[in-house]
Amino acid sequence: MSKQSKRFKELDAKVDKNKVYQLEEAVKLVKETSNVKFDASVEIHMNLGIDPKKGDQIIRSTVTLPNGSGKEKKIAAFTSKIDEAKKAGASIAGDDDLIAKIKKTGKCDFDVAVATPDMMPKIAQIAKILGQKGLMPNPKSGTIGPNITKMIEELKKGKETFKNDDSGNVHLIVGKVSFEEAKLMENITSFVEAVKKVKPSSVKGTYIKGISISSSMGPGIKISL
């Protein structure tokens, strides 16, 4: 178990671990408990009452954060419409050449990938590489479609994909500490609502067991929504 630093202990002491904070108070506190020298991300963590081993209880969907995440995404587009993709904002765009390069090097220098349907059979040869890095285009995340411009523009505007982990939790970066409190609150509320909308019908009992927010290197703060 790692030893907590004096800095973290001082920040952690500001948070009442037995209290579930209202969102406005929690957002103020998440700003107060971030004293790193960089603009830290604000993260949300939701513990769900799902069984991740059951296929019909897997949570995977998208949300468009009204104010973006604060992180500039490097987008790769697998398409023959290379010029169109780059004009829309893709950092990398290509078809057979891009697939061959990734197959040879195993490197994926991008944060998210989109693809037109005609490219999917070709992408199969690098599916393992992309899958291990969580970069495989998927229709459920809106990263496969005929309109390459629309997919890229949506990602640029703050569209994010989320999926539960093996413990039944979902996590997302919902902004930066530098964001105005109202914008952070709006992003957090949008994400929570998106998770509520995809509740599996087979889930019985409490669906959302707990929600907390934190800055990248700050303590967790329980919230009520």
C-alpha positions in Angstrom: 0.0 0.0 0.0 1.5 3.4 -1.0 2.1 5.9 1.7 0.1 9.1 1.4 2.0 12.3 1.1 1.7 15.2 3.6 0.1 17.3 0.8 -2.6 14.7 0.2 -3.3 14.2 3.9 -3.9 17.9 4.3 -6.3 18.0 1.3 -8.0 14.8 2.4 -8.7 16.3 5.8 -10.9 19.0 4.2 -13.3 16.3 3.1 -15.9 14.7 5.5 -15.8 11.1 4.5 -19.1 10.4 6.2 -20.9 13.2 4.3 -22.7 13.1 1.0 -22.3 16.6 -0.5 -24.7 18.5 -2.6 -23.3 19.1 -6.1 -22.6 22.8 -5.8 -20.7 22.3 -2.5 -18.8 19.3 -3.9 -17.6 21.2 -6.9 -16.3 24.0 -4.8 -14.5 21.5 -2.6 -13.0 19.7 -5.6 -11.4 23.0 -6.6 -10.1 23.6 -3.1 -8.6 20.2 -2.8 -6.5 20.5 -6.0 -3.2 22.3 -5.5 -1.1 20.7 -8.2 0.9 23.0 -10.5 -1.0 21.9 -13.6 -4.7 22.2 -14.6 -5.9 19.0 -13.2 -8.8 17.0 -14.7 -12.0 16.6 -12.7 -13.2 13.0 -12.7 -16.5 11.3 -11.8 -16.8 7.8 -10.5 -20.1 5.9 -10.3 -20.6 2.6 -8.5 -23.4 0.7 -10.1 -25.6 -2.2 -8.9 -24.9 -4.2 -12.0 -23.3 -7.7 -12.6 -20.5 -7.0 -15.1 -20.3 -10.8 -15.8 -23.8 -10.7 -17.3 -23.9 -9.6 -20.9 -27.3 -7.9 -20.6 -26.0 -5.7 -17.8 -23.0 -4.2 -19.6 -23.1 -0.4 -19.6 -21.7 1.1 -22.8 -22.9 4.4 -24.2 -22.0 8.0 -25.0 -22.6 11.4 -23.6 -22.0 14.8 -25.1 -20.6 17.0 -22.3 -22.1 20.5 -22.9 -18.8 22.2 -22.0 -16.4 19.5 -23.3 -13.8 17.7 -21.1 -11.1 20.2 -21.5 -8.9 17.7 -23.2 -8.0 18.1 -26.9 -8.6 14.7 -28.5 -6.3 13.3 -31.2 -8.7 11.6 -33.6 -7.7 9.0 -36.2 -10.1 8.4 -39.1 -10.1 5.1 -41.0 -11.6 6.2 -44.3 -11.0 6.7 -48.0 -12.4 10.2 -47.5 -9.0 11.4 -46.2 -9.2 15.1 -47.2 -12.8 15.4 -45.7 -11.7 13.8 -42.5 -8.7 16.1 -42.0 -10.9 19.1 -42.9 -13.3 18.1 -40.1 -10.5 18.0 -37.6 -9.0 14.5 -37.7 -5.3 14.5 -36.7 -4.7 11.3 -38.6 -6.6 10.0 -41.6 -6.0 7.1 -43.9 -7.1 3.8 -45.3 -4.9 0.8 -46.3 -1.6 2.7 -45.6 -2.7 3.7 -42.0 -3.8 0.1 -41.3 -0.5 -1.3 -42.6 1.5 1.2 -40.5 -0.3 0.2 -37.3 0.0 -3.5 -38.1 3.7 -3.1 -38.6 4.5 -0.9 -35.6 1.7 -1.7 -33.1 1.6 2.0 -32.3 -1.5 4.0 -32.0 -0.7 7.7 -31.6 -4.3 8.9 -31.1 -7.0 9.0 -28.4 -10.0 7.9 -30.4 -10.7 6.3 -33.7 -13.6 6.6 -36.2 -14.3 4.6 -39.3 -16.6 4.3 -42.2 -18.4 0.9 -42.5 -16.4 -0.1 -45.7 -13.2 0.0 -43.7 -14.3 -2.4 -40.9 -13.4 -5.6 -42.8 -9.9 -4.2 -43.4 -9.5 -3.0 -39.8 -10.1 -6.6 -38.6 -6.4 -7.3 -39.1 -5.5 -4.7 -36.4 -8.5 -5.3 -34.2 -6.4 -6.9 -31.5 -4.0 -3.9 -31.4 -6.9 -1.4 -31.3 -8.9 -3.5 -28.8 -6.1 -3.8 -26.3 -5.9 0.0 -26.2 -9.7 0.6 -26.1 -9.6 2.2 -29.5 -11.6 -0.1 -31.7 -14.4 1.8 -33.5 -17.9 0.6 -32.3 -21.4 1.5 -33.4 -22.6 1.8 -29.8 -20.1 4.6 -29.3 -21.0 6.3 -32.5 -17.5 5.8 -34.0 -18.6 3.8 -37.1 -20.8 5.5 -39.7 -20.9 6.8 -43.3 -20.7 10.5 -42.3 -17.1 10.9 -41.3 -17.4 14.7 -40.9 -20.3 14.3 -38.4 -18.6 11.8 -36.3 -15.4 13.9 -36.0 -17.3 17.1 -35.3 -19.3 15.4 -32.5 -16.2 14.2 -30.8 -14.7 17.7 -31.1 -17.7 19.2 -29.4 -17.4 17.0 -26.3 -18.9 13.5 -27.2 -17.4 10.9 -24.8 -17.8 7.2 -24.6 -18.2 5.4 -21.3 -18.2 1.8 -20.3 -18.3 -0.1 -17.0 -15.2 -1.7 -15.6 -14.9 -5.2 -14.2 -16.1 -4.0 -10.8 -19.3 -2.4 -12.1 -18.1 1.1 -11.9 -18.1 3.8 -14.6 -15.6 6.7 -14.8 -15.3 9.8 -16.9 -13.3 13.0 -17.0 -15.9 15.8 -16.9 -13.7 18.9 -17.1 -10.8 20.7 -15.7 -10.3 22.4 -12.3 -10.1 25.7 -14.1 -13.6 25.3 -15.4 -16.3 27.6 -14.0 -18.3 25.8 -11.3 -21.5 26.1 -13.3 -19.9 24.4 -16.3 -18.5 21.6 -14.2 -22.0 21.1 -12.6 -23.6 21.0 -16.0 -21.2 18.4 -17.3 -21.5 16.2 -14.2 -25.3 16.3 -14.4 -25.3 15.4 -18.1 -23.1 12.4 -17.4 -25.2 11.1 -14.5 -28.4 11.5 -16.6 -26.8 9.6 -19.5 -25.9 6.7 -17.1 -29.4 6.7 -15.7 -30.9 6.4 -19.2 -29.0 3.2 -20.0 -30.0 1.3 -16.9 -30.4 -2.4 -18.0 -34.0 -3.7 -17.6 -32.5 -6.8 -15.9 -31.0 -4.8 -13.0 -32.9 -5.3 -9.8 -32.5 -3.2 -6.6 -30.4 -0.1 -6.4 -28.9 0.9 -9.7 -26.7 3.8 -8.7 -25.0 2.9 -5.4 -22.7 5.8 -5.1 -21.2 8.8 -6.9 -18.0 10.7 -6.2 -15.9 13.3 -7.8 -12.3 14.3 -7.5 -9.5 16.1 -9.2 -6.7 14.1 -10.8 -4.6 13.9 -7.6 -7.2 15.0 -5.1 -9.4 13.1 -2.6 -12.7 11.7 -3.5 -15.9 13.6 -2.6 -19.2 11.8 -2.3 -22.1 13.6 -4.0 -25.9 13.3 -4.2 -27.6 13.6 -7.5 
